[in-house]
Amino acid sequence: MTNARTPRRGVLLIVASPSGAGKTSLCRRLMSDHKGLELSVSMTTRGIRPGEVDGRDYNFVTRDEFERLIAADAFLEWADVHGNLYGTPRAPVERALAEGRDVLFDIDWQGARDVAEKCPGDAVRVFILPPSLEELRRRLVTRSQDSDEVIERRVANAKGEIVHCDEFDYVLVNQDFDRSYAELAHIYHAERSSRARNLWVESYKQALLNEVV
């Protein structure tokens, strides 16, 4: 009897948090440790930050181009966040899941809601909470990517984002990075083993039942 464990449906892992809570660092570590996990690269109209690479961190486009794609229904989700547009192209995600490849989303709660509504059988949602709003502010200041005005706006908006954590399947408090990462990795591993995603199970079961011993 063959031991091949194919075909399977990909996992759509969504990680969201208030800005500065650590979701991007956690996602990068998960990607580094799991080579089969693909990052869904969002499209955005915001300016590129120091150290970012177009096509790796985001696909940076003009607002006119983004709005053209909205009209063409080319996004799985899109949202206006802090005055900038962010969105997930639909076609590459749907193709990856059908081919059994896992896709990671590093997005906000609005995008998570939209994706989960459109992909209810595929989406697994994880929300990252900060230990406190003061710690959130400290992290935003330390990373030195935003002006003081933007930082204060992000901290003020955090409560409005945190209230949506009850829409998620899992919630982690990122007080200790290594512990939070271990919990996130455990969630991913468990979801990969879900019977519903492993389409090979039925034929494998029948082969076992038909085996002559």
Secondary structure per residue as TSV (DSSP state, phi and psi in degrees):
chain	resnum	aa	ss	phi	psi
A	1	M	-	360.0	134.9
A	2	T	-	-68.2	150.7
A	3	N	-	-108.9	13.3
A	4	A	-	-67.2	129.3
A	5	R	-	-108.5	65.2
A	6	T	-	-141.0	156.4
A	7	P	-	-84.0	169.1
A	8	R	-	-143.3	158.1
A	9	R	-	-96.2	137.5
A	10	G	-	-68.0	157.6
A	11	V	-	-93.2	135.0
A	12	L	E	-107.9	96.2
A	13	L	E	-95.6	117.6
A	14	I	E	-106.9	124.9
A	15	V	E	-120.2	123.5
A	16	A	E	-132.3	160.0
A	17	S	-	-173.7	166.4
A	18	P	S	-63.9	152.1
A	19	S	T	-58.3	126.6
A	20	G	T	99.0	-3.8
A	21	A	S	-80.3	-12.7
A	22	G	S	110.7	8.4
A	23	K	H	-64.0	-38.7
A	24	T	H	-66.8	-40.3
A	25	S	H	-64.8	-40.6
A	26	L	H	-64.7	-42.1
A	27	C	H	-65.5	-39.6
A	28	R	H	-64.2	-39.3
A	29	R	H	-66.0	-42.1
A	30	L	H	-63.4	-41.3
A	31	M	H	-64.3	-40.4
A	32	S	H	-64.1	-36.6
A	33	D	H	-87.3	-12.3
A	34	H	-	-132.2	92.1
A	35	K	T	-65.7	-21.2
A	36	G	T	-83.5	-2.1
A	37	L	E	-93.4	122.2
A	38	E	E	-101.6	137.3
A	39	L	E	-84.6	128.4
A	40	S	-	-76.4	111.5
A	41	V	-	-84.5	113.7
A	42	S	-	-74.9	160.4
A	43	M	E	-103.9	142.2
A	44	T	E	-147.5	156.5
A	45	T	-	-99.3	-3.2
A	46	R	S	-75.2	162.4
A	47	G	-	-70.7	153.0
A	48	I	-	-74.5	138.0
A	49	R	-	-95.5	160.3
A	50	P	T	-55.7	131.7
A	51	G	T	91.0	-13.5
A	52	E	-	-81.7	153.2
A	53	V	-	-124.8	128.2
A	54	D	B	-62.7	128.9
A	55	G	T	94.2	-18.1
A	56	R	T	-103.8	-54.7
A	57	D	T	-83.2	-46.5
A	58	Y	B	-150.8	161.9
A	59	N	E	-96.0	110.3
A	60	F	E	-89.5	123.1
A	61	V	-	-135.0	168.4
A	62	T	-	-76.8	161.7
A	63	R	H	-64.3	-37.1
A	64	D	H	-60.9	-43.4
A	65	E	H	-66.0	-41.5
A	66	F	H	-61.1	-45.9
A	67	E	H	-66.4	-31.8
A	68	R	H	-63.5	-40.9
A	69	L	H	-70.5	-33.0
A	70	I	H	-59.9	-46.6
A	71	A	H	-62.7	-29.0
A	72	A	T	-86.9	4.3
A	73	D	T	55.6	42.5
A	74	A	-	-92.6	0.0
A	75	F	E	-108.6	142.6
A	76	L	E	-75.0	-34.7
A	77	E	E	-156.1	155.6
A	78	W	E	-156.5	156.3
A	79	A	E	-157.7	157.8
A	80	D	E	-98.1	113.5
A	81	V	E	-122.5	117.8
A	82	H	T	53.8	35.6
A	83	G	T	86.1	-0.1
A	84	N	E	-118.0	151.8
A	85	L	E	-94.6	135.3
A	86	Y	E	-130.1	143.3
A	87	G	E	-158.9	160.9
A	88	T	E	-113.5	116.3
A	89	P	E	-57.2	134.8
A	90	R	H	-73.4	-49.7
A	91	A	H	-58.7	-48.8
A	92	P	H	-64.8	-31.1
A	93	V	H	-70.7	-46.7
A	94	E	H	-62.2	-38.1
A	95	R	H	-66.6	-43.8
A	96	A	H	-61.4	-46.2
A	97	L	H	-62.3	-42.2
A	98	A	H	-64.6	-29.2
A	99	E	T	-89.1	3.7
A	100	G	T	82.5	18.3
A	101	R	-	-98.3	140.2
A	102	D	E	-86.6	140.1
A	103	V	E	-124.6	131.9
A	104	L	E	-105.0	132.4
A	105	F	E	-112.8	125.0
A	106	D	E	-110.2	88.1
A	107	I	-	-137.7	-179.8
A	108	D	-	-90.5	174.2
A	109	W	H	-63.6	-31.7
A	110	Q	H	-65.3	-45.8
A	111	G	H	-64.0	-39.2
A	112	A	H	-60.1	-41.8
A	113	R	H	-63.4	-45.8
A	114	D	H	-63.5	-44.6
A	115	V	H	-65.0	-43.2
A	116	A	H	-62.8	-36.6
A	117	E	H	-67.5	-35.3
A	118	K	H	-87.2	-21.9
A	119	C	-	-130.1	59.0
A	120	P	T	-63.8	-27.8
A	121	G	T	-86.6	-9.7
A	122	D	T	-109.8	-29.9
A	123	A	E	-78.4	134.1
A	124	V	E	-124.1	119.2
A	125	R	E	-108.2	129.9
A	126	V	E	-125.9	127.3
A	127	F	E	-110.3	132.1
A	128	I	E	-102.6	121.8
A	129	L	E	-102.1	146.5
A	130	P	-	-82.0	159.5
A	131	P	S	-62.9	-31.8
A	132	S	-	-164.6	163.6
A	133	L	H	-71.0	-29.6
A	134	E	H	-66.0	-40.8
A	135	E	H	-66.7	-36.3
A	136	L	H	-60.1	-45.6
A	137	R	H	-60.9	-43.6
A	138	R	H	-59.9	-42.1
A	139	R	H	-66.3	-39.6
A	140	L	H	-64.4	-40.4
A	141	V	H	-66.2	-42.4
A	142	T	H	-64.4	-37.2
A	143	R	H	-74.9	-12.8
A	144	S	T	52.6	44.0
A	145	Q	-	-109.4	-15.1
A	146	D	S	-129.9	157.8
A	147	S	-	-71.6	164.8
A	148	D	H	-58.6	-38.3
A	149	E	H	-64.0	-43.5
A	150	V	H	-66.5	-40.2
A	151	I	H	-60.4	-46.7
A	152	E	H	-64.6	-34.3
A	153	R	H	-67.9	-39.5
A	154	R	H	-65.3	-41.3
A	155	V	H	-64.9	-41.7
A	156	A	H	-64.2	-34.8
A	157	N	H	-79.0	-14.5
A	158	A	H	-59.6	-40.4
A	159	K	H	-62.0	-37.9
A	160	G	H	-67.1	-23.6
A	161	E	H	-86.1	-41.7
A	162	I	H	-60.6	-33.9
A	163	V	G	-60.2	-21.3
A	164	H	G	-88.2	3.2
A	165	C	G	-64.2	-20.5
A	166	D	G	-75.0	-2.9
A	167	E	G	-86.2	-6.2
A	168	F	S	-98.4	157.7
A	169	D	S	-77.0	-33.4
A	170	Y	E	-135.8	146.5
A	171	V	E	-131.7	128.3
A	172	L	E	-121.9	141.1
A	173	V	E	-99.7	115.0
A	174	N	-	-86.7	73.0
A	175	Q	S	-91.1	-42.4
A	176	D	S	-116.6	118.1
A	177	F	H	-59.4	-47.7
A	178	D	H	-62.3	-40.3
A	179	R	H	-67.3	-43.0
A	180	S	H	-63.3	-39.7
A	181	Y	H	-63.9	-43.1
A	182	A	H	-59.8	-40.7
A	183	E	H	-65.9	-41.1
A	184	L	H	-64.3	-42.8
A	185	A	H	-63.3	-39.6
A	186	H	H	-61.6	-40.9
A	187	I	H	-61.3	-46.4
A	188	Y	H	-61.5	-45.3
A	189	H	H	-62.1	-42.3
A	190	A	H	-64.3	-42.5
A	191	E	H	-67.9	-30.7
A	192	R	H	-64.8	-27.4
A	193	S	T	-90.3	2.1
A	194	S	-	-56.4	133.1
A	195	R	G	-59.9	-39.3
A	196	A	G	-61.9	-29.4
A	197	R	G	-87.5	-18.9
A	198	N	-	-98.4	89.6
A	199	L	T	-69.1	-13.9
A	200	W	T	-75.1	-16.2
A	201	V	H	-60.4	-42.5
A	202	E	H	-61.9	-48.1
A	203	S	H	-67.5	-34.5
A	204	Y	H	-65.3	-42.1
A	205	K	H	-61.9	-45.0
A	206	Q	H	-63.3	-37.1
A	207	A	H	-63.7	-39.8
A	208	L	H	-63.9	-42.7
A	209	L	H	-68.1	-29.4
A	210	N	H	-88.4	-6.5
A	211	E	-	-68.5	133.6
A	212	V	-	-90.8	124.0
A	213	V	-	-121.5	360.0
